[in-house]
Amino acid sequence: MHHHTGNTGHVRNGNYGLITVTTRTTFADDVRFRTTMVTGTLEANTITGNQLIVDNGTVRCSGDVHVERIAGRGRIITDGSIICSGIELTGDLHSGGDITCNDDLLVKGSLTSRHIRARNILLHGVLQGHRINGSSLEIRPLRSAMFTRFDMLKYEGGSSASHIDVNKIEAHRLTCRTLQAGTAILCDNSMVEHAICSTSIGLDRTSCVMLVNRECRRYHLKTA
């Protein structure tokens, strides 16, 4: 098993224990690894391995990313899908395909994908997706004076999804066409066209649901 430090700009086909990407680096199509650490920029057609760790780096992939774990701080952008056990990332996570996690998906920043499936989804920031499935979904705003100062307003915008199907949801600044859940709490100017909740849905005074199923108990959240 080989090791590679990112001084050459290209990683050839093979099985690697540790790959360290410190400069602009490309992967050959048949690279496998235990751990890849990205502090520079990684470009690949596909990414396959165990741990993909970003340390203020950028990952760009034109195909699928298939790893056990994604972690760190930086940007991951793929035109394909992401298949993994779990994700814990601060920064930007963008998939042109689907994101599938067997365990939890935790993102502080922005999360974009066509279809997101995970056990528990926790986002501090902005979500853009078509279909969301999981046990629980929590969307909270990521507020910082730094965002306004450096014109990073994308982290302070609202989230949107066409269809959400979870057991439990708590969302701020969410716009959604169809929501199916056991229990739901919607805050901060959230708007849902059609909600189907088996138990209850709570709304603050700024949020609304246009249509709710008859069996769902609807109540207003108390504000301080």
Residue, then its C-alpha position, 0 to 999 in steps of 0.5 A: m500500500h502506497h502513500h502520497t504527499g501532494n507535491t507532484g499534482h497527479v496521483r496514479n492508479g493504485n491502493y493508498g494508505l494516506i494521500t495528502v493533497t497540498t497543491r492542485t492535484t488530480f486523481a487517476d480513475d482507479v485510485r483507492f485510499r484509506t484516508t485522503m487529506v485535502t488542504g489544497t484542491l483535489e480534482a477527480n472523475t470519481i473518488t473512492g475510499n474510506q475517509l475524505i477529510v477537508d482542511n480548508g481545501t476544495v474537492r471537485c469531482s465530475g462523477d460519484v464520491h463513494v467513501e465511508r466518511i466525509a469530515g472537515r472544513g471546506r468545499i466539496i462539489t460533485d456533479g454526481s452522487i455522494i454515497c457514504s456512512g456519515i458526513e460532518l462538514t463545515g462549508d459547502l457541500h454540493s451534489g448534482g446527484d443524490i446524497t445517501c448517508n447510512d448514518d447522520l449528515l451534519v453540515k454548517g454552511s450550505l447543502t445542495s442536492r437533488h435527493i438527500r437521504a440520511r438517518n438524522i440531518l442537521l443543518h446550520g445554514v441553507l438547504q436547497g434540495h428536491r426530495i429529503n428523506g430521513s428520521s429527523l431534519e433540523i434546519r437552523p440559521l447560521r448567523s454571523a456578523m462576518f457574513t455581512r462584513f465579507d458579503m457571504l449572504k448565501y449562508e443567511g438566506g432561506s432553505s427550500a425543498s419540494h418534498i420532505d418525508v421525515n419522522k420529526i422536523e424543526a425548521h427555520r426559514l423553510t419553503c416546502r411544497t409537500l411535508q410529511a412528518g410525525t411532528a413538525i415545528l416551523c419558525d422564522n417565515s417558513m411556508v409549506e403548501h401541504a403538510i401531512c402530519s400524523t401527530s402535530i405541527g407547531l407554527d410561530r406567528t411568522s410561518c404558515v401552512m396552506l393545507v393540513n390534514r384533518e388528523c393533525r393537531r395544529y398549535h401556535l408556538k409561544t414567543a419570548 
